[in-house]
Amino acid sequence: MFPKEIQQNLKHNLAVNIGDGGFFGLGLGFSSFVTILPLFVSTMTNNALLIGLIPAIHNVGWQLPQLFTAYSTSRQNRYLAMVNRFTVHERLPFLFLAVVAWFSPKIGAQTTLILTFLLLIWQGLGGGFTATAWQTMIGKIFPADIRGTFYGAQSAAANLLASIAAVIAGLILERVFMPMDFTICFMVTSVAMMISWFFLALTRESPSSENVFEESKSEFRAKIGIILRSDSNFRWYLVARILAYFGTIAFAFYAVYAVQEHHVSEWKIGLMTGGYLATQILANPIMGWIGDQSSHRFTMVFGMISASISALIALLAPSENWFFLVFILAGIGNVALWTTGLAMILQFGSDQQRPLYIGLSNTLVAPATILAPLLAGLIANITGYSTAFLVSALGGIAAAAILIIMVKDPRQFV
């Protein structure tokens, strides 16, 4: 049973943390890691590898450091202060990106490129160093039976505002000359990030001492081995999560494949992308609520099967209109990979062990986050997109099978 003060602050914390996520998403819509930032980098280089690394840097930066902050997180009796200290490092780089964009004509393409990637690395790692404390705080201030609903609502708000921002950003890039266009986008992102931070700082979290880890760092590290050796359910969950990244590698190629093989027009690709975003806006709260009411394992299985079917339909589609369904199913798969994954990991281990489980679940799967898209690109270059789609479908099926056969619902461990 959660303490009385958590129940009393529940509505307030839901409101301010959804506000945090919404404005964070708004900011990222103006500086998207899959559209705006790659376009900015493409003005300085045609190197496809560098452009392709942009979302990978963001994702790996968010995941990789989490285990390394688990010990310091476990020694906090109040996580918000730690979150506030670190989150500046995932927000401030956008302000410097605006400065770099503004001065790019004077400092030259090479210097601008170097500074841009240094700032992207800083931003990604800033998110990663924040993530363990933030997720642990979420696990503390929200009861287990609404965490999925919260994550879903927060992600829906982020996706909705990000989609609106992306449209406005596109108009800015179309109508405003360089370097003012990207400067405006990055500056608006900075403002949105500050508003997001304001909402986050309003979180009400009472200090607690019963779950504070008092042992030494060496004793804490020893628990890593103990968990990995003794918790077979968690080990299989890690395997499933790694496979899930390979099960979604096809997503990045759907638009290109549809244009090249089925001659889909640009406006239809826009509609399909809108369907992809709209699906996530709807699926995030629905799948989060279903996970809270029944099982996050079930929703993750559903999402991985959806991802596999999307890849198979893309592979076998007789006409371009089938790609509307491809993008819808991909949206469901993406929700399962990210939103459901965040909610499910909070169900493993005790409250005291939570930072360690969070760190392990992200740091250990970080290599797959960057290896999966690199492998997909290599396969697509050598054998074509069809093989990449088949590998993706098999990855999703394998992840679903592991979740069904080997992973038990971790709710029993809460």
N, C-alpha and C positions, 0 to 999 in steps of 0.2 A: 504494500500500500504506500502510495506516495505521500510525503508530508503535506500538512494542511496548507502551508504557504505556497506550495507548488500548484495546488488546486486553485487557490485564490488568485494567483497570478497567471493562470493558464490562458485566459482570453487576451490579456494584455500581451503576453509573450508570443502568442500566435500572431497577433496583429503586427507587432513591431518586427518580428522575424520574417513574416511574409513581405512586409514593406522593405526590409533589407534585401531580400531576394529579388523582389520586383525591380527596384532601382538598380541593383547590380546587373540584372538582365538588360535593363534599359541601356546602361552604360556599354555593355558588351555588344549590344545591337549596333552601336555607332563605331565599335572597334572590333568587329567580328574576327575571330581567329580563322574562319574559313572563307571570308569574303573581303572585308575591308583591309585587314592587315596584309593578306597576300597581294591584293591590288597595290598597296603602298610599296611593298617590297618589289613587285614586278616593274615599278617605274625606275628601279635602280639596277635590276639584274633579270636575265632570262633563265637563270639556273633553276630548273624545276625541282631539284633536290632541296635547295634552300627554301623555296616557296612551300614545298611540301612539309618541311620541318616545323613550320609555324604552329599548327595545331598540336603536333607531337610534343614540342617544347612545353606548351601549356599543360597538356595532360600529364606528361612525365614529371614536370615540375611540381604539379599538385600532388602526385602520388608518392614519389620517391622519398621525400624527407620525413614522411609521417612516422615511421618507426623510430627515427632518431630524436623525435620530440616526445615520444611516449613516456619516457622516464620523468622528464620535467613536468609533463602534464599530470602524471599520476600523483605528484607531490603537491598539487594545488588543492586548496579547499574552496576555491572560487575560480572558475575558468574564464569568466568574462574579461578580467584584467589581462590575462595572457593573450586572449583573442585580440583585444584592442591593441596590444603592443605589436603583434605580428602582422595584423591585417593591413597596416599602413603600407607594408611592402608589396602587397598585391594591388594596391590602389594608386599610390604615388607614381609608379612608372608611366602611367598614361599621361600625366601632366608633363613629364619630361619628353614623352613621345611627341606631344604637341609642339614643344620647343624645338626638338630635332627636326620635325616636319617643316616648321616655319623657316629654319635656317638652312634647310637642305640645299637650296640653290647655291648658297655661299660656301658651305663646307664640302660639297661634292658628294657624288654617289657612293664612293667607297667608304668614306667616313660615316655618312648617314647610315649605310648598311650595317657597319660594325656597331654603331651606337644603338641602332634599332634592335639587333639581336641580343646585345648585352642587356637592354631594357626588358626584352621579352623573357630572357632567362631569369632576370631579377623578379619580374612579375610572377612567373610560374613557380619559382622557389618560394616566393612570398606567400602564395596560396598554399603551398605544401606545408610550410612551417606553421601556418595558421590552422590547417585542417584538423589535426588531431584534437587540439583543444576545443575547436568549434564543434566538432561532432560529439565529443564527450559532453560538452555543455548541453547540446541538444538532447542527448540521452538522459541528462540529469533533469532538465526543466520540463520535459514532455513525457507523460506516462507512455508505457510501451504500446498501449492499444490505440494511440493516435499518432505515433511517429510517422507511419507511412502516409497518413492523411496530411500531416504537416508538410512532409517532404514533397508530396504530390501537389499541394496547394502552392507552396513556395515556387516549385519548378514551373507550374502553370503560369503563375504571375510573371516569372522571369521570361518564359517563352513568349507570352503575349506582348509584353512591353518590348522585348528584343525584336519581335517581328515588326512592330510599328516603327521602332527606331531604325531597322534595316531599310525600310522604305524611304524614310526621311534622309538617311545617310546616302542612299542611292541618288536622290534628287540633288543633294549637296554636291556629290562628286560629278554629277552631270552638268550642273549649272554654275559651279564656282571653279575658278582657275586654280591650278597648282601655284604655290603650296598651301594656299589658304583653305582648300577643300578638306585635305586630311588634317590640317591644323584644327579646323572647326570640329571635325569628328572626334579627334582625340581630346580636345578641350571639353566638349560636351560630356564625353565619357568620364572625365575627371570630376566634373560637377555632379553627375549622377552617382559616382562612387562615393563622394562625400555625403550626399543625401542618404545613400544606402548605409554608410557607416554611422550616421546620426541615428537611424532606426535601430541598428544593431546595438549601439551603446545604451539604448533605452531598455534593454533586456533586464528583467528583474531576476536575480539569482542570489539566493541566500547562501552564506558560507556553510560548509559542512566539513566535519572532521572524520566521520566514521569510515569513509572510503579513501582517505589519504594514504598513499603508500609510504611507509616509514623505513623500509629496508634500504640497503646500500645499492649503488648502481650495479655492482657485480651480482648481487642477489636478484636484482630486477632482470638483468640480462639472462641469468640462469633460467628464469621463468619462460624465456622465449623457447629454449630447447624443450622445457617440460610441456609447454602447450603444444608444440609441433609433434612431440612424441606421443602425448597422451590423448589429445583431442582429435581423433580420427575424423569426426564429423566436420570439424573446422578445416582439416587438411583437404578433404574431398570438396568442400565449398571453395577453397582456393583453386583447386584444379578446375572446377566448373567455371569459376570466374575468369580464369586464364583462357579457357576454351571459348568463353562468351566473347572475348575480344576478337578471336579469330572468326567467330560466328557472325560478326558484324563488319568484316573487312570489305564486303561488297558495296556497302552503302556509299562509299566515296566515289564509286564508278558509275552509279545508276544514270546520272544526268548525262555524262559524256557518252555512255553506251547508247542511251536512248536517242541522242542527237546523231551519232555516227551510224548506228545500225538501223534505226527506225525513222530517221530524218524528222524527229520531233522538233517543232518550231520553238523559238525562244520563249514566246508568250505561254505556250503549253508547259514548258519546263518551269516557268514562274508559277503557274497554277499548281503543278505537282509539288513544287517546293512549299507553296502555301498549304497544300494538303498535308504535307509532312509536318509542318509546324503546328497546324491546327489539330492534327491527331495527337501530338504531344501535349498540347494545351488541355485537351479533353482527357487523354489517357492518364496523365500524371495524377490528378486527384482521384480518378476512378480506380486505377490500379493500386494507389496508395491506400484507399479506403478498403478495397477488397482484401489487400494484404493484412491490414489491421484486423479485419473481421474474421478472416480465415487463415491465410498463410502467405507470407511473402515468398516462400519457396514456390508456391503454386503460381503466383503472378510472374515470377522469374522464368519458370518453365514455359508458361504461356507466351512470354515475350521472346524467348529463344526459338520456340517453334515458329512464331510469327516471322522472326528474322530469317529462318531457314526457308520458309515458304516464299518470302519476298525474293530471295536469291534464285530460287527455282523458277518462279514465275518470270523473273527478268531473263533467265536463261532460255526459257521455252516460249516466251510471249509471242503470239502470232501477229499482234498489232500493237501500235503505240498506246492505245487506250488502256491496255493492261498495266501500264506503268503508273497509273493513278493508284491502283491497288498495291503495286510494289512499294510506292512511297508511304502509303498508309501503314502497311505492315512493318516497314522499316521504322516508322515513328514509334510503333508499339515496342519493337525490339530495343530501340534506344532508351526508352523509358525504363524497361526492365534492366538494362545494363547499368544505368546510372542511378535513377531514383530508387528502384527496388533494392539495388545493391547497397545504397546508403542506409536504408531502413533495416535491411536484413542483418547487416554486420553488428548493429547495436543490440541484437538479441543473443550474441555469443558471449559466454563468460559472465563473471560477476561484475558488479559496478566497479569494484577496485581494479579488475583486470581489463576493463573496457578500453582504456587508452592503448594497451598492448595489443589487443585484438584489432583495433582500428588501424594501428601502425602496421601490423603484420599483413592485414588484408589489402593494404594499398601498396606498401613498399615492395612486397614480394611479387605482386602482379605488375608492377611498373614496367619491367622489361617487355612483357607481352604488349603493353600499350604502344610501344614504339616498334617492336619487332613485327607485329601483326600488319600494320600498314606498309612497312618496308617489304615484307614478304609478298603482300598483295600486289604491290607495284612491280616487283620482280617477276611474279607469275604472269601478270597482265602484259608486261613487255615481251616476255619470251613466248608465251603460248596463247595470249589473248584474254579478253575479259571473261569469256565463257568459263575457262578453267578457274579463274579467281572466284566466280560466282559459285561454282560447284564446291570448291574448297570452303567457302564461306558457309554454304548450306550444311556441309558435313560438320563444320565446327559448331554451328548452332544446335544441330541434332545431338552431337556428342555432349555438349554442355547440358542440354535438357535431360539426356539419359543419365548423366552423373547425378544431377539434382534429384531425379526420380528414384534411382536405384540406390545410390550411396549416401545421399545427404538426408538426414532427418530434420524435421522442422526445429530450428534452434529455439523456438518459443519456450520449449520445455526447460531450457537452461536459464531463463530469466528469473 
